[in-house]
């Protein structure tokens, strides 16, 4: 674990300062990798460090704790299975297109430190690191371990495992928070956003991606979503290996119906390719992973543009921008008013 990470962590139970235990008097110089635990100076709770990654618990008080555990187990399988190929084979990522809609100066700046909240298998996080941005990757799942096996975090990077419902970070410390495709899988997205906003310095931005409700889309699109949502009630309860096998069975049809025609359409008329689903790749493993991600999570929320703006407004964010790209790419800036609890 990077020693500087302690300056950003806090006890998730009491918000107390976390300390690195002093080495034994006979011990020689302790390396970052030798650290094995963090201790709360206020409540004395100890939190383990394994493979250089601080580990924090799931919030047991969440009323939908079963769904949180199922979500973690789903993404444990996801990133153990897909994390390495996604990075090493440079899979096509929709988030790279989303990021083009966000002003570049949000992530730039000397001495900025950001949080990737829900970093998953690390594709976006590693891109931050390679661009020289200092970012802490935070995730509930074993995605953090998959990242650590693929690439050694630079001096400007660190990893933390924990629950967005029980954040182990100090308030008002981050220069930006990035959370793409995460909040809509929480039982209460409003609470999740509120917690992340509290971590921001006043004036700092948060950037998110949220699923679209499709209320303004055509009838067949809304009907398709209705069918998919009903299918999810079954697929989200399948074991991950069984669901992945089912996804592989569907991949050839998705490739023939969407991916390949979208490439042909893009060649003939580039402006017509945007509405096509699964148009970002023709690689079968990428399609299988996308299908799994679509049908596995036990929780999914969708939003209209007005609902996204309301979500941000309730957290006291200002200068809110919402852009459509297969969902909602959104950002807003914390004010001094955001430091108050907007939900009490």
PyMOL commands that set and color helices and strands:
alter all, ss='L'
color gray80, all
select helices_A, chain A and resi 3-8+32-34+65-88+94-99+104-106+123-130+143-150+183-185+189-199+219-235+240-268+270-272+284-296+305-314+336-339
alter helices_A, ss='H'
color red, helices_A
select strands_A, chain A and resi 18-20+37-40+46-50+53-55+113-117+134-139+157-161+174-180+200-210+317-324+328-334
alter strands_A, ss='S'
color yellow, strands_A
deselect
rebuild
show_as cartoon
